[in-house]
Amino acid sequence: MSVRITVWNEFRHEQKNPKVSTLYPNGIHEAIASPLREKGYDVKTATLDQPMHGLNDKVLDETDVLIWWGHIAHQEVSDEIVEKVVQRVWKGMGLIVLHSAHFSKVFKRLMGTSCDLKWREANDKERLWVVQPNHPIVQGINEFIELPQEEMYGEYFDIPQPEELIFLSWFSGGEVFRSGCTYHRGLGKIFYFRPGHETFPTYHHPEIQRVLANAVEWAAPHEIKQPICGKVQALETLPSLQS
């Protein structure tokens, strides 16, 4: 069965900034979704200004992997929707968090930290070094991905220690950054992937598209069995509590 993907995007920069709308005329969400559709995935999109941010129960119930891009409107995401997303992750839905969504309510809730970092929007080159060369997320990727222009994110990045560090970025300004990090929360898998500033054509880069497709396969729930929780009967005969 094909992995069902929902790509969520604020869709604000594209409506306010001509440079962004030129790079992503159909929105960042469609730039991410289109290559995944071409690979045969079932892909929907959702945006901030839709009712319930496009993430009602039916959409979430039919989502195996949620891809999240946000930047300037984190606080406009309702706590009710954040809670629904977190609950779905705990139950096994995969989550891919992109670029400035490190500050999203969803990611901060799941990490339990500030998720703060250094940043600089300038003419930096980024080189994403693969530090787990046999990981499925980097299948088909060589030693590094080079992006001629990207926003710089630098350490310290206030996140929990990653379970796996997949990419380590170097920037031409001298900084380094943990750019590809995996986590498990409950039964769900999470991948944070750093590149994707809105004024650069990052999501048109074929290797970035390859990483996202690989990450979808890695994060997708496969034959997840929900554990039994709550009050249960003993498997063996127990002595009575009565004296």
N, C-alpha and C positions, 0 to 999 in steps of 0.2 A: 504494500500500500504506500502511495506517495506521501511524503512528509508534508503536512499542512502548515504553512508559514503565514504569519501576520507581520507585516512591516509597519511599525508605528513611527510617526514623525510629527513634530510640532507643526510643520508647514507654515512657518511664520516668516523666516528669512526670505523665502522664495517670493513672497508677496510684498516685501518691503524693500528688498535690495536688488537692483537691476543686475548686478554682477552675478548674484546667486541664481536669479531667474533665468539668466542666459545660460549658465552652466547646467542648471537643472530645470528646464522649462516645465516639466511635469511633476516637479517636486523631487526632493532627495529620496523619498519613499519609493517612487517609481524607478529611479535610477538603480536602487538596490533590488527592487522586486523584479524588474524586467529580465536581467540575466538569470535569475533563479527560475523564472517561468520558462525561459528558453532551455533550461536543463530538465524540464518536465515536472517541476514542483507545483503544487497547488498553492498559489500565493495570493493573499488578500492584502490590502493596505488599510490603514486607519490613521486619522489625524486628530489633533487636539480639539478643533472646533466642531467636530461632529458630536451628536448626542452621545453622552457617556464616553466621549473621546474616541468613539468608534470601537469601544471594547466592552460591549454588553456581554451578558452571560453566554449567549449563543455563539458569539465570535470566539470568546475565550475557550469555550467547551470544544470548539472545532479547530483549535490551534495547538499544534505540537511544539512549535518553536516560535517565540515572539522576539522580533528584532526591534530594538528601541533606539531612536535618535532624538535627542532633545538638547536645547541650549539656553534659550532666553525666556522660557516660560515654565520652568520646572514647578514653580509654586502654583501655577494654574491647574495642575493635574490634581483632581479631587482625591482626597484621602480614601474615599470609598473604592475608587478604581485601583488605587495603589494596593489596597488590602486584597482586592480580588486577584490581582496579578501575583502578589506574594503567595497567596493561598494556592494558586495554580502551580507556581514553581515548586512549592513544598510537595505537591501531589505528583510532580513529574514533568511538568511543562519545561522545555528548554528555554533559556533566555540568553540573547546575545545583546550586549550593551555596547554602544558605539560612541567613540569620541567624547564629546562633552556631556553625554548622558551619565558620565561618572558622578555628576551632581544631581542626577534625577532622584526623586523621592524613592522610586522602586529600588535602585541600586544601593542607595545609602541605607535603606531599611534592611536589605538583605546582607549588607556588609557590616552594619553596626558601627561604622566609623564616619568621620567627616568626609572622607574621599577627596580631600583638598590636595592641591599640587601647585607647582610653579608653572607659569605659562608665558608665552610671548608670541604675538602675531607679527611676524616679520618675514623676511625672505630666507627662511631656513630650509636647508635640505635635510630630509630624514632618511636614515638607513635603518630598516627594521631587520635586525639580525635574528636568524632562527637559532634558538638555543635548545630546542627539543626536536632534532631533525627527523626522528622517527614517529612523531606524533601525527595522528590522522588529520589534525587541523592544518598541517603544513604539507600534506601530500601534494606532490607536483610543484612545490616551491623550492627554489635553489637556496643558497646560503643566506641570501638577504633579499629584501625588496627595497628598491630605492625610489623615493618620491622627490622630485626636484624642488617642490614647494609644499610646505605644510606648516601649520601652527605648531610651535614648540610646546610640549609638556615635559616638565623636568621633575626629578626627584628632589625632595621627598614626596612620595605619593602615599597618602594616609589611607591605606587599605589593609585588611588582614593579609598575613603571609599567603601568597597564592599556593594552591595545592600543586599547580604546575605553572611554570613560567615558560611560555612558548616563544615570545618575541621580546627582545631587548632593543630599544631604539637608541640610536646616536643621532644627534643634531649638529649641524655645522657651526652652531654657536657654542658647542662644547658640552651640552647637557646629555644625560642619558635618562631612560625612562622604561619602566616595566610596561610594555605595550600590548602584551597578549597574556592574559591571566585566566586560569580556570578555577572554578569552585564547584562544590556540591552544596546545595541547601535543601534539606529534606531529601526527596527523591529526584529533585531537579538538578540539571547541570547548567552552569553559568559560564559564559565566555565574555570577558571584557577585551575589546579590541580598539586601540587608541586612534588610528588615523581617521580623517573624515571631516576636516574643517570645511565649512560651507562655501567659502570663496575659492576653493581649489577643486580641481576635477578628480579628486581621489577615487570616488565611486565609479568612475569610468575606467579605472586602471584594471587591466585583466587579472593581474595577480591578486589585487585586493578582492575582486569578484571571486576568484578561486578560493581564497581563504574563507570568505563568507559562505560559500557553498559547502566547503569542508566542515566549517563550524556547525552548520545546520545539521549535517549528518551526525556529527559528534554529539550535539546537544539533544537531538530528537529522542524521545522516550521509546524504547523498544521493549515490548513485553513486560512493562512495569507491573508488578504485583503489589497492590496496596497492602501494607502490613496491618495486622489486627491490633487495635488499640482499645483501651477502655477496660471495663470490668469483664472478667472471664471466669468460667468455671475451671476448677482444678482438674488436671489430668489424672491425678491420683486421689485416693480416698484420704481425707484429712480428718484428724481428730476434731471432735466438737469443741466449739468455743465455750460451751457451757460447762461450768464446774460441777 
